[in-house]
Amino acid sequence: MKPLIDFNLQDIISIFLKWKDYLLSFLAICLILATLLVYFVLPQKYLATAVGLPGNPVLADRSFIFNDNIQSLYASYGSSPELDRLVSTAQLDTLFRFAVKEFNLTERYKIKDSGALGLKKTIKQFRKNYNVEKTVLGELKIHTWDEDAKTSANMANAIIKKIESLSTDLNNRYNLKVLNSLEKEHQKLSTQFDAVSDSLENTAGTSVKELLKIKKKSISSSILNFEKLINEFTVAVSASAPSIQIQDYATLQAKPDKPKKARLLVLTLLLASAFGGFLIFILEKRNSK
């Protein structure tokens, strides 16, 4: 089977010299079109980046808060598992719906559909202008792009704050659940205490009174223990450690980040050169038959 193109180096040089004017004209046209596309057609988008480090959930644990001996054992920042949880939170549909509503993205992206379909299309478009990065230094970076630099910065900052809120609420969920159970049990014991106190006042028998006194004392001790636990868990919920330590808020950028003008023009030049060269050889092969 004969190869489609069978030229030696001298033939290749001769062909390029023969077609150089056409090739250069083709490259010039491609570059002009690409320049017009990059500078006047494609939307200019500004990048905004907010940076945070994962917090240590142990800092919100009541055993940490009420035990001075172990406080030096824990760092203020979390480790890789905490960072992975933040990355997962940053990709939740809850967060996307928040961004859509907060910045009216359906109207901003000029999406005409409404309801569930409109929300789906808006989130899909937003994902193209949103990126979550986990760095080797253990940082969480939230990147957003928008045609307006201020909106882009506001969006990145609002999202990283929302991630903090969602993650902190998730970390507090266990303490709140335990606190709720403790309060219910405390209420039951208080009711029992009142009932035993009433029985003690209305009982005449000495032996029965002694039993009621013992029971009242036991219930009172349990109530004190529950009140201590309730106070500790209340403090733990109130003093919840932030799930993310925001290191750097997004700021306004003077120059757009997209499109990458130089990269696109170089890529256009390379592809046009390859296509033009291939086309020349095809035409030369057909003319030589």
Wavefront OBJ file of the C-alpha trace (Angstrom):
o trace
v 0.000 0.000 0.000
v 1.474 3.331 -1.050
v 1.566 6.138 1.507
v -0.782 9.056 0.918
v 2.092 11.530 0.961
v 5.539 10.482 -0.221
v 7.969 13.422 -0.224
v 11.559 13.869 0.813
v 12.878 16.934 2.659
v 13.859 18.743 -0.529
v 10.359 18.246 -1.941
v 8.799 19.538 1.269
v 10.910 22.704 1.194
v 10.073 23.238 -2.470
v 6.367 22.806 -1.825
v 6.394 25.285 1.053
v 8.271 27.851 -1.047
v 5.789 27.319 -3.854
v 2.729 27.755 -1.627
v 4.175 30.147 0.946
v 2.106 33.136 -0.156
v -1.119 31.138 0.101
v -0.076 29.638 3.434
v 0.880 32.995 4.930
v -2.377 34.515 3.705
v -4.321 31.627 5.246
v -2.485 32.052 8.569
v -3.078 35.803 8.534
v -6.820 35.328 7.924
v -7.039 32.761 10.725
v -5.188 35.050 13.146
v -7.374 38.031 12.234
v -10.548 35.997 12.774
v -9.213 34.593 16.045
v -8.256 38.092 17.233
v -11.718 39.433 16.430
v -13.275 36.466 18.218
v -11.093 36.806 21.316
v -11.301 40.569 21.709
v -14.784 41.400 20.461
v -17.002 38.290 20.567
v -16.065 36.088 23.516
v -17.204 37.538 26.879
v -14.438 38.854 29.147
v -14.660 37.131 32.532
v -12.943 38.180 35.747
v -11.554 35.628 38.184
v -12.077 35.932 41.939
v -10.527 33.583 44.494
v -11.312 33.140 48.180
v -8.946 31.013 50.278
v -9.552 29.142 53.529
v -8.035 26.474 55.749
v -10.070 23.706 57.411
v -10.900 24.218 61.069
v -10.384 21.559 63.706
v -13.768 20.173 64.899
v -12.137 18.890 68.100
v -11.946 22.503 69.308
v -15.749 22.522 69.637
v -15.863 19.289 71.627
v -16.911 19.768 75.246
v -14.071 17.519 76.442
v -11.639 19.990 74.870
v -13.398 23.068 76.238
v -13.637 21.822 79.837
v -10.287 20.024 80.108
v -7.229 22.298 80.365
v -4.789 19.397 80.258
v -5.384 18.432 76.613
v -5.787 21.822 74.941
v -2.133 21.938 73.893
v -2.485 18.639 72.014
v -4.671 19.991 69.223
v -3.847 22.400 66.424
v -6.161 25.236 65.410
v -6.397 23.902 61.857
v -7.860 20.655 60.623
v -6.201 17.925 58.616
v -6.860 16.241 55.277
v -10.207 14.621 56.258
v -11.607 18.018 57.295
v -10.380 19.526 54.013
v -12.030 16.705 52.037
v -15.322 17.395 53.828
v -15.083 21.066 52.898
v -14.449 20.151 49.257
v -17.538 17.915 49.314
v -19.595 20.699 50.891
v -18.379 23.110 48.213
v -19.917 20.854 45.556
v -23.355 20.400 47.108
v -26.487 21.334 45.169
v -27.532 23.276 48.288
v -24.616 25.614 47.694
v -25.400 25.967 43.985
v -29.031 26.802 44.728
v -27.859 29.397 47.228
v -25.633 31.054 44.612
v -28.425 31.031 42.019
v -30.851 32.717 44.407
v -28.372 35.096 46.048
v -27.061 36.532 42.776
v -30.153 36.040 40.593
v -28.093 33.963 38.176
v -31.044 32.793 36.105
v -31.624 36.344 34.935
v -27.905 37.112 34.838
v -27.228 34.181 32.510
v -30.279 35.148 30.403
v -31.958 31.787 30.901
v -35.593 32.035 29.784
v -36.848 28.794 31.357
v -38.371 28.923 34.823
v -39.023 26.426 37.578
v -37.012 23.241 37.919
v -35.798 23.326 34.309
v -34.582 26.904 34.624
v -32.797 26.086 37.880
v -31.135 23.054 36.295
v -29.854 25.086 33.337
v -28.673 27.891 35.607
v -26.721 25.522 37.841
v -25.190 23.897 34.761
v -24.043 27.306 33.515
v -22.808 28.299 36.963
v -20.661 25.158 37.186
v -18.751 26.419 34.126
v -17.916 29.590 36.066
v -17.060 27.862 39.339
v -14.189 25.713 40.519
v -13.057 24.200 43.815
v -9.350 23.625 44.357
v -7.596 21.642 47.084
v -3.952 22.705 47.221
v -0.920 20.725 48.357
v -0.644 23.187 51.272
v -4.017 22.041 52.590
v -5.910 25.122 51.424
v -9.404 25.309 50.012
v -9.676 27.743 47.097
v -13.006 28.878 45.692
v -12.715 30.268 42.156
v -15.554 32.127 40.444
v -15.759 33.884 37.079
v -18.141 36.597 35.967
v -18.267 39.360 33.381
v -18.340 41.866 36.250
v -15.290 41.913 38.543
v -17.253 43.052 41.611
v -19.912 40.386 41.199
v -17.245 37.727 40.799
v -15.537 38.780 44.045
v -18.829 39.020 45.945
v -19.803 35.585 44.686
v -16.571 33.908 45.826
v -16.785 35.548 49.265
v -20.455 34.677 49.739
v -19.844 31.064 48.746
v -16.925 30.510 51.116
v -18.986 32.034 53.956
v -21.878 29.730 53.063
v -19.511 26.748 53.112
v -18.442 27.819 56.592
v -22.062 28.081 57.715
v -23.109 24.714 56.263
v -20.073 22.890 57.651
v -20.362 24.470 61.105
v -24.055 23.546 61.304
v -23.162 19.993 60.337
v -20.479 19.824 63.033
v -22.944 21.184 65.623
v -25.685 18.744 64.680
v -24.465 16.052 67.095
v -24.119 18.454 70.031
v -27.570 19.885 69.353
v -29.088 16.409 69.199
v -27.494 15.409 72.506
v -28.490 18.734 74.080
v -32.103 18.214 73.021
v -32.132 14.714 74.538
v -30.590 15.988 77.783
v -33.192 18.742 78.098
v -36.044 16.264 77.588
v -34.626 13.899 80.209
v -34.074 16.826 82.575
v -37.727 17.778 82.185
v -38.812 14.218 83.037
v -36.657 14.192 86.167
v -38.004 17.575 87.236
v -41.546 16.241 86.897
v -40.614 13.171 88.960
v -38.965 15.386 91.576
v -42.113 17.491 91.934
v -44.253 14.359 92.193
v -42.033 12.842 94.911
v -41.992 16.165 96.794
v -45.812 16.283 96.771
v -46.015 12.652 97.938
v -43.549 13.396 100.727
v -45.693 16.239 102.034
v -48.860 14.124 101.961
v -47.403 10.933 103.462
v -47.704 10.255 107.188
v -45.836 6.935 107.511
v -42.229 7.251 108.717
v -40.834 4.346 106.705
v -42.506 5.531 103.520
v -41.214 9.059 104.107
v -37.673 7.781 104.423
v -37.958 5.945 101.127
v -39.378 9.043 99.467
v -36.540 11.160 100.880
v -33.966 8.739 99.474
v -35.704 8.791 96.088
v -35.939 12.577 96.155
v -32.249 12.868 96.940
v -31.357 10.468 94.098
v -33.515 12.387 91.628
v -32.029 15.677 92.816
v -28.515 14.336 92.245
v -29.455 13.168 88.744
v -30.958 16.586 87.990
v -27.723 18.303 89.020
v -25.708 15.956 86.779
v -28.009 16.620 83.841
v -27.849 20.371 84.440
v -24.061 20.187 84.355
v -24.134 18.252 81.074
v -26.705 20.651 79.613
v -24.509 23.619 80.513
v -21.455 21.969 78.956
v -23.205 21.090 75.706
v -24.800 24.551 75.562
v -21.343 26.113 75.816
v -20.004 23.667 73.206
v -22.746 24.689 70.764
v -22.292 28.404 71.459
v -18.500 28.227 71.210
v -18.482 26.074 68.085
v -15.152 26.298 66.296
v -15.413 27.543 62.706
v -15.219 24.717 60.205
v -13.105 26.872 57.920
v -10.591 29.600 58.723
v -10.930 32.157 55.923
v -7.405 33.283 55.058
v -7.998 35.543 52.097
v -11.183 37.105 50.780
v -11.599 37.627 47.047
v -10.747 41.113 45.769
v -11.490 43.015 42.570
v -9.262 42.150 39.630
v -8.208 44.802 37.113
v -7.827 42.442 34.143
v -10.099 39.655 32.908
v -8.894 36.088 33.298
v -10.881 34.596 30.413
v -10.464 34.120 27.548
v -6.729 33.405 27.602
v -5.949 35.637 24.636
v -2.283 34.794 24.038
v -2.897 31.066 24.510
v -5.815 31.045 22.083
v -3.908 32.987 19.436
v -0.877 30.690 19.690
v -3.142 27.646 19.505
v -4.873 29.141 16.466
v -1.506 29.691 14.771
v -0.390 26.112 15.457
v -3.633 24.524 14.287
v -3.855 26.750 11.210
v -0.233 25.933 10.308
v -0.860 22.218 10.696
v -4.096 22.305 8.729
v -2.633 24.583 6.042
v 0.437 22.390 5.640
v -1.645 19.244 5.408
v -3.949 20.873 2.852
v -0.974 21.981 0.742
v 0.441 18.461 0.597
v -2.965 17.049 -0.346
v -3.345 19.571 -3.170
v 0.226 18.996 -4.346
v -0.348 15.261 -4.378
v -3.483 15.630 -6.471
v -1.783 18.048 -8.909
v 1.123 15.681 -9.409
v -1.090 12.867 -10.656
l 1 2 3 4 5 6 7 8 9 10 11 12 13 14 15 16 17 18 19 20 21 22 23 24 25 26 27 28 29 30 31 32 33 34 35 36 37 38 39 40 41 42 43 44 45 46 47 48 49 50 51 52 53 54 55 56 57 58 59 60 61 62 63 64 65 66 67 68 69 70 71 72 73 74 75 76 77 78 79 80 81 82 83 84 85 86 87 88 89 90 91 92 93 94 95 96 97 98 99 100 101 102 103 104 105 106 107 108 109 110 111 112 113 114 115 116 117 118 119 120 121 122 123 124 125 126 127 128 129 130 131 132 133 134 135 136 137 138 139 140 141 142 143 144 145 146 147 148 149 150 151 152 153 154 155 156 157 158 159 160 161 162 163 164 165 166 167 168 169 170 171 172 173 174 175 176 177 178 179 180 181 182 183 184 185 186 187 188 189 190 191 192 193 194 195 196 197 198 199 200 201 202 203 204 205 206 207 208 209 210 211 212 213 214 215 216 217 218 219 220 221 222 223 224 225 226 227 228 229 230 231 232 233 234 235 236 237 238 239 240 241 242 243 244 245 246 247 248 249 250 251 252 253 254 255 256 257 258 259 260 261 262 263 264 265 266 267 268 269 270 271 272 273 274 275 276 277 278 279 280 281 282 283 284 285 286 287 288 289
